[in-house]
Amino acid sequence: MNVNNFRLKLGGKEYIPIVIGGMGVNISTSELALSAERLGGIGHISDAEVMFVCDQLFGTSYVADKRQMYASNVNNRDKSSVHFDLEQLAEAQKRFVSHTISQKTGNGAIFMNCMEKLTMNNSAATLKVRMEAAMEAGIDGITLAAGLHLRSLDLISEHERFRDVKLGIVISSVRALSIFLKRAMRLQRPPDYIVVEGPLAGGHLGFGPDDWQSQSLQSIVAETLAFLKKENLDIPIIPAGGIFTGTDAVEYLQAGAAAVQVATRFTIARESGLPDEVKQHYINASPEDVEVNLSSPTGYPMRMLKQSPTLYYSRKPNCEGLGYLLDNNGQCSYIDDYYEALESRNPAEGRFVVKNHTCLCTGMARYDCWTCGHTVSRLKETVNRLPDGSWQLPSAEDIFMDYLLSENHSIRKPEIKKQG
Ligand SMILES: Cc1cc2nc3c(=O)[nH]c(=O)nc-3n(C[C@H](O)[C@H](O)[C@H](O)COP(=O)(O)O)c2cc1C
């Protein structure tokens, strides 16, 4: 029995039940998502810091222009005047989505991960623009993640694609699901799929700082399936977090899941956006290198490698250029921590480190925040070591096919190929 014995049915179509999860900022690149799409599965791109991503990919200058516009504010702690130009935001989103969608060649689908915690100093308006622009550019589905707002669906309820685009949510408890469903049912628009993300996932965790350790994905999946059955709802559920082998996936599929969402194994794919040297850090990681901490200004726990450069940051906040985490009052907890550290530093010591929170906008943009799932230390089981001591990076297809075809918890390493 392997994953290929199962199919995900979604809106009259069938997919290979493997979903590559969204990984911002541009770790789940178009190329990574398109590999899944080409092989009949589902790949996510992420709209985290989409204007920055467009600058990198297409040579636009959204970040520099925004920074220029608010140049007089860079030394001001108060960022409430710093706003995104909604037209430019829509333009960037459309550009990025069209770029990806226009390269589809397979029978799979491309979804976009929209994190609602990217509040961008105007949470409702910016989220609406991001979702609508993605739909207009032809995205197949939108997965609402990190900080589910009850009114997100209302924001796009008038859009012509509201009932045709696939809409999914990421939840970590039945409680969050039942609250969201009440609102969705009022619009007669239940989600098309539900990603159930457990405590072993990468990125932010949807649990409290103290309760994530006592949770298990298996039990949240079982509770979610029981809840949906009780409510007479037939919505595919997609477990995520710690699914490392094809056999792990089969166990969830046999238990009633419709597909699985995976990410950590794909962080080291050649198509992943992480720089190659960071991929080597991921593969070299030991279990002791991984921690869940509260350094993210979002307030959610986040899993990362202890060696993440962001944990030693003293960078000046760049909310004028980036500013994706500014809340609706223009605040971010990193700004306060930064100025506190700056004002209390000992000038004789020179460099200082900002305690408590980190600058995630800059950290993610520079690939300095090495977020990963709990299984990161097992990546070395999946790759070959080269004579120079480095690890050979697999292709996304190698990893996808291993999930699809492997049995008995075996992992098929890609063949050793000559580099260069
Ligand atoms: C490097 C990395 C970045 C991630 N970034 C995001 C993100 O931007 N938004 C999100 O909703 N989930 C994010 N996640 C979570 C994944 O989409 C996925 O649900 C989860 O990591 C699956 O578990 P696994 O990594 O154990 O396979 C990220 C995960 C990783 C490993």
The ligand as a MOL file (V3000), in Angstrom:
LIG
                    3D

  0  0  0     0  0            999 V3000
M  V30 BEGIN CTAB
M  V30 COUNTS 31 33 0 0 0
M  V30 BEGIN ATOM
M  V30 1 C 10.3120 26.6160 6.0820 0
M  V30 2 C 8.8470 26.6110 6.3500 0
M  V30 3 C 8.1000 27.7640 6.1600 0
M  V30 4 C 6.7270 27.7550 6.3810 0
M  V30 5 N 6.0070 28.8890 6.1370 0
M  V30 6 C 4.6560 28.8580 6.2430 0
M  V30 7 C 3.9010 29.9950 5.8540 0
M  V30 8 O 4.4430 30.9970 5.3820 0
M  V30 9 N 2.5500 29.9300 6.0030 0
M  V30 10 C 1.9190 28.8100 6.5000 0
M  V30 11 O 0.6940 28.8020 6.6200 0
M  V30 12 N 2.6230 27.7080 6.8500 0
M  V30 13 C 3.9610 27.7060 6.7070 0
M  V30 14 N 4.6780 26.5810 7.0020 0
M  V30 15 C 3.9420 25.3350 7.3810 0
M  V30 16 C 3.7850 24.3970 6.1700 0
M  V30 17 O 2.9950 24.9740 5.1650 0
M  V30 18 C 3.1910 23.0210 6.5250 0
M  V30 19 O 1.8250 23.0620 6.8730 0
M  V30 20 C 3.9060 22.2450 7.6410 0
M  V30 21 O 5.2300 22.6420 7.8190 0
M  V30 22 C 3.8560 20.7550 7.3160 0
M  V30 23 O 4.6020 20.0240 8.2330 0
M  V30 24 P 6.0640 19.4170 7.8770 0
M  V30 25 O 6.9240 20.5820 7.6440 0
M  V30 26 O 6.4000 18.6420 9.1000 0
M  V30 27 O 5.9160 18.5530 6.6510 0
M  V30 28 C 6.0660 26.5630 6.8100 0
M  V30 29 C 6.8350 25.4110 7.0140 0
M  V30 30 C 8.2000 25.4230 6.7820 0
M  V30 31 C 8.9840 24.1460 7.0010 0
M  V30 END ATOM
M  V30 BEGIN BOND
M  V30 1 1 1 2
M  V30 2 1 2 3
M  V30 3 2 2 30
M  V30 4 2 3 4
M  V30 5 1 4 5
M  V30 6 1 4 28
M  V30 7 2 5 6
M  V30 8 1 6 7
M  V30 9 1 6 13
M  V30 10 2 7 8
M  V30 11 1 7 9
M  V30 12 1 9 10
M  V30 13 2 10 11
M  V30 14 1 10 12
M  V30 15 2 12 13
M  V30 16 1 13 14
M  V30 17 1 14 15
M  V30 18 1 14 28
M  V30 19 1 15 16
M  V30 20 1 16 17
M  V30 21 1 16 18
M  V30 22 1 18 19
M  V30 23 1 18 20
M  V30 24 1 20 21
M  V30 25 1 20 22
M  V30 26 1 22 23
M  V30 27 1 23 24
M  V30 28 2 24 25
M  V30 29 1 24 26
M  V30 30 1 24 27
M  V30 31 2 28 29
M  V30 32 1 29 30
M  V30 33 1 30 31
M  V30 END BOND
M  V30 END CTAB
M  END
